[in-house]
Amino acid sequence: MPEINFITFLLSLNSSALVHLGQHADPTSGATAKNLPVAKQTIDVIAMLEEKTRGNLTDEEKRLLTNVLYELRLLYVKETGGE
């Protein structure tokens, strides 16, 4: 198992959101399915982390958090048609 730190935690949340956006197969079932409400909730959790950790992250952590959030938001908008 990889070391648990902020980056691995963030990547775990990112993977979960990608599964719920239908971008990756569920690792347990192998099936690909969308669950947009859960994807949005995960994106919102990441946004909350961004707000609550502001000023306390390394440059690498901040850059990753910003990029993950941007990419997930774009995918969500694409999947929902901009709703």
Secondary structure, 3 states (H helix, E strand, C coil): CCCCCHHHHHHHHHHHHHHHECCCCCCCCCCCCECHHHHHHHHHHHHHHHHHHCCCCCHHHHHHHHHHHHHHHHHHHHHHCCC
